Amino acid sequence: NKQINEAIKNNVFRSVFEAVQYTVPATNKSDERVLVTGNYLMNQNQDSVEIYYDSRVTGGRTGVTSSGYRCIAATAESDGMQLISVVMGCKSVYQEDGYTVQSFGGYKETSALLDAGFDGYKAVQIVGAEQAVIQCPVKNGVSDIVLGSVNEVYTVLPQEVTSADLDYRYTNIGSGFQAPVEKGQTLSELEIWYGDLCIGHVELFALNSVSTQQVQIGTED
């Protein structure tokens, strides 16, 4: 999955990976040709015995090993969440003649895996860009400081998980801050943990300035 995640960041790769068909221009030796993907998850005009089209699938690549096992790497999107699916070692089912394919391996398994991902998980924004996250006291300051996130943090979580199930860990908060503090100054970092997994990290900056409190020294008459 990591390799696919990196590959789809390349626009040229994505254009090939997501193409349902491609028109090859005519040359001096051949007429114009239309090539159609053999990935039945993306092709609605299927000539196979079974229908495998899945409207959630946005890209994919099929393959087969020398032993006849099929594998499929695919990307999919539903309700704003994107998933990468990889299935390997799937077997096709053949008719009695041993040659005609009755059921291709990998397609149904991919759709089932996507069902589990989309039904069991959700894409959520944990923190918004420049969102006020925490208010902290400032030593010798005229007011508290409010810290905001530098950028937004998104992640994917099980459907039943809420913010109460997450652990928010801050740096530099315990010792406090010393006045003066300038607006925009980076002061802390926030890590968001779900169990033993860190699912988000963001720097925190000052949303307001805090000047030093002036001490009045009394004089005797």
C-alpha positions as CSV (number, residue, x, y, z in Angstrom):
1,N,0.0,0.0,0.0
2,K,2.8,2.4,0.7
3,Q,4.2,2.0,-2.8
4,I,0.8,2.7,-4.3
5,N,0.2,5.6,-2.1
6,E,3.5,7.2,-3.3
7,A,2.8,6.2,-7.0
8,I,-0.6,7.9,-7.2
9,K,1.0,11.2,-6.2
10,N,2.5,11.2,-9.7
11,N,0.1,12.7,-12.2
12,V,1.4,10.6,-15.2
13,F,1.0,7.4,-13.2
14,R,-2.5,8.4,-12.1
15,S,-3.6,9.1,-15.7
16,V,-2.6,5.6,-16.7
17,F,-3.8,3.9,-13.5
18,E,-7.2,5.5,-13.7
19,A,-7.8,5.2,-17.5
20,V,-10.8,3.1,-18.5
21,Q,-9.9,3.4,-22.2
22,Y,-7.2,5.1,-24.4
23,T,-7.3,6.0,-28.0
24,V,-4.1,5.2,-29.9
25,P,-3.7,7.7,-32.8
26,A,-3.5,6.3,-36.4
27,T,0.0,5.8,-37.7
28,N,1.4,5.1,-41.2
29,K,1.0,1.4,-40.4
30,S,-2.3,1.2,-38.5
31,D,-5.6,2.9,-38.1
32,E,-6.7,4.6,-34.9
33,R,-7.2,2.0,-32.2
34,V,-9.2,2.2,-28.9
35,L,-7.8,0.2,-26.0
36,V,-10.2,-0.7,-23.2
37,T,-9.0,-1.8,-19.7
38,G,-9.3,-5.4,-18.8
39,N,-10.0,-4.4,-15.2
40,Y,-13.7,-5.3,-14.8
41,L,-14.0,-3.3,-11.6
42,M,-13.7,-0.1,-13.8
43,N,-15.2,-1.3,-17.1
44,Q,-19.0,-1.2,-17.3
45,N,-19.1,-2.8,-20.7
46,Q,-18.0,-6.2,-19.5
47,D,-17.8,-9.3,-21.7
48,S,-17.2,-11.7,-18.8
49,V,-19.8,-14.2,-17.5
50,E,-20.1,-12.3,-14.2
51,I,-20.5,-8.5,-13.6
52,Y,-17.8,-7.0,-11.4
53,Y,-18.2,-3.3,-12.0
54,D,-17.8,-1.3,-8.8
55,S,-18.6,2.5,-9.1
56,R,-16.3,3.3,-6.1
57,V,-13.2,2.1,-7.9
58,T,-11.2,5.0,-9.3
59,G,-8.1,3.1,-10.5
60,G,-6.5,-0.3,-10.6
61,R,-4.0,-2.7,-12.0
62,T,-4.5,-6.5,-12.4
63,G,-1.9,-9.2,-12.6
64,V,-1.4,-12.9,-12.6
65,T,1.5,-15.1,-11.4
66,S,3.0,-18.0,-13.2
67,S,1.0,-20.3,-10.9
68,G,-2.2,-18.8,-12.0
69,Y,-2.9,-16.7,-8.9
70,R,-4.5,-13.3,-9.6
71,C,-3.8,-10.0,-7.8
72,I,-5.4,-6.6,-8.0
73,A,-4.3,-3.2,-6.6
74,A,-7.0,-0.6,-6.7
75,T,-7.9,2.8,-5.4
76,A,-11.5,3.7,-4.5
77,E,-13.5,6.6,-3.1
78,S,-16.8,6.9,-1.3
79,D,-18.4,9.7,0.8
80,G,-15.2,11.7,0.7
81,M,-12.9,8.9,1.9
82,Q,-10.3,7.3,-0.3
83,L,-9.0,3.8,0.2
84,I,-6.3,1.6,-1.4
85,S,-7.0,-2.1,-1.7
86,V,-4.6,-4.9,-2.5
87,V,-5.6,-8.5,-2.8
88,M,-3.2,-11.3,-3.8
89,G,-3.3,-15.1,-4.3
90,C,-6.9,-15.2,-5.7
91,K,-7.9,-18.2,-7.9
92,S,-10.3,-18.0,-10.9
93,V,-12.9,-20.7,-11.4
94,Y,-13.1,-22.4,-14.8
95,Q,-15.9,-24.2,-16.5
96,E,-15.8,-27.9,-17.3
97,D,-13.7,-27.5,-20.3
98,G,-10.9,-26.2,-18.0
99,Y,-10.3,-23.2,-20.3
100,T,-13.4,-20.9,-20.2
101,V,-13.4,-18.7,-17.1
102,Q,-16.5,-18.9,-15.0
103,S,-15.5,-16.5,-12.3
104,F,-12.3,-14.3,-12.2
105,G,-10.5,-14.3,-8.9
106,G,-9.8,-11.0,-7.2
107,Y,-12.7,-8.8,-8.3
108,K,-15.3,-10.0,-5.7
109,E,-12.6,-10.1,-3.1
110,T,-11.7,-6.4,-3.8
111,S,-15.3,-5.3,-3.5
112,A,-15.7,-7.2,-0.3
113,L,-12.5,-5.6,1.1
114,L,-13.8,-2.2,0.1
115,D,-17.1,-2.9,1.8
116,A,-15.3,-3.6,5.0
117,G,-13.3,-0.4,4.7
118,F,-16.1,1.9,3.8
119,D,-18.6,0.4,6.2
120,G,-16.3,0.0,9.2
121,Y,-14.3,3.2,9.0
122,K,-14.7,7.0,8.5
123,A,-12.5,9.8,7.3
124,V,-12.5,12.6,9.9
125,Q,-10.9,16.0,10.5
126,I,-9.4,16.0,14.0
127,V,-8.1,19.5,13.9
128,G,-8.8,22.4,11.5
129,A,-6.3,24.9,10.2
130,E,-5.7,27.8,12.6
131,Q,-8.3,26.2,14.9
132,A,-8.1,27.3,18.6
133,V,-6.9,24.1,20.4
134,I,-5.9,25.0,24.0
135,Q,-5.7,28.0,26.3
136,C,-2.7,28.3,28.6
137,P,-1.5,30.7,31.3
138,V,1.5,33.0,30.7
139,K,3.9,33.8,33.5
140,N,3.9,37.6,34.1
141,G,1.5,38.0,31.3
142,V,-1.5,40.3,31.1
143,S,-3.7,37.4,29.8
144,D,-3.7,33.8,28.8
145,I,-2.4,32.5,25.5
146,V,-4.6,30.7,23.0
147,L,-2.8,28.1,20.8
148,G,-4.0,27.2,17.3
149,S,-3.0,24.5,14.9
150,V,-0.7,25.4,11.9
151,N,-2.6,23.1,9.6
152,E,-5.5,20.7,9.5
153,V,-5.2,17.0,10.5
154,Y,-7.2,14.3,8.8
155,T,-7.2,10.6,9.6
156,V,-9.3,7.4,9.2
157,L,-10.9,5.8,12.3
158,P,-13.3,3.0,13.1
159,Q,-16.9,4.2,12.8
160,E,-17.6,3.8,16.5
161,V,-14.7,5.9,17.7
162,T,-15.4,9.4,19.0
163,S,-13.1,12.3,20.2
164,A,-13.5,10.9,23.7
165,D,-11.5,7.8,22.7
166,L,-8.5,9.9,21.5
167,D,-5.5,11.0,23.6
168,Y,-4.2,14.6,23.0
169,R,-0.6,15.0,24.0
170,Y,1.0,18.5,24.1
171,T,4.7,19.5,24.5
172,N,5.9,22.5,26.6
173,I,2.4,23.0,28.2
174,G,3.3,21.8,31.7
175,S,6.1,24.3,32.3
176,G,3.9,27.2,31.0
177,F,5.0,30.2,28.9
178,Q,6.8,33.4,29.8
179,A,5.7,36.9,28.7
180,P,6.0,38.5,26.3
181,V,4.6,36.3,23.6
182,E,4.2,37.4,20.0
183,K,1.2,36.4,17.9
184,G,2.2,33.8,15.4
185,Q,5.0,32.4,17.5
186,T,5.3,28.6,17.4
187,L,5.1,27.4,21.0
188,S,4.1,23.8,21.2
189,E,3.2,20.6,19.3
190,L,0.2,18.3,19.5
191,E,0.1,14.6,19.0
192,I,-3.2,12.8,18.7
193,W,-3.1,9.1,19.7
194,Y,-5.7,6.3,19.3
195,G,-4.5,3.5,21.5
196,D,-0.9,2.7,20.7
197,L,-1.1,4.5,17.3
198,C,-0.2,8.2,16.7
199,I,-2.7,9.3,14.1
200,G,-1.9,12.9,13.8
201,H,0.8,15.6,14.6
202,V,0.7,19.3,14.3
203,E,2.6,22.4,15.5
204,L,0.7,25.0,17.6
205,F,1.2,28.7,17.4
206,A,0.0,31.7,19.3
207,L,-3.3,33.1,18.1
208,N,-2.8,36.3,20.3
209,S,0.0,38.4,21.7
210,V,0.5,38.6,25.4
211,S,2.5,41.5,26.8
212,T,4.3,41.6,30.1
213,Q,2.3,42.7,33.1
214,Q,3.7,46.0,34.5
215,V,4.4,45.9,38.3
216,Q,3.5,49.0,40.2
217,I,6.0,50.1,42.8
218,G,4.6,52.2,45.5
219,T,6.4,55.3,47.0
220,E,6.1,56.7,50.5
221,D,4.9,60.3,51.0
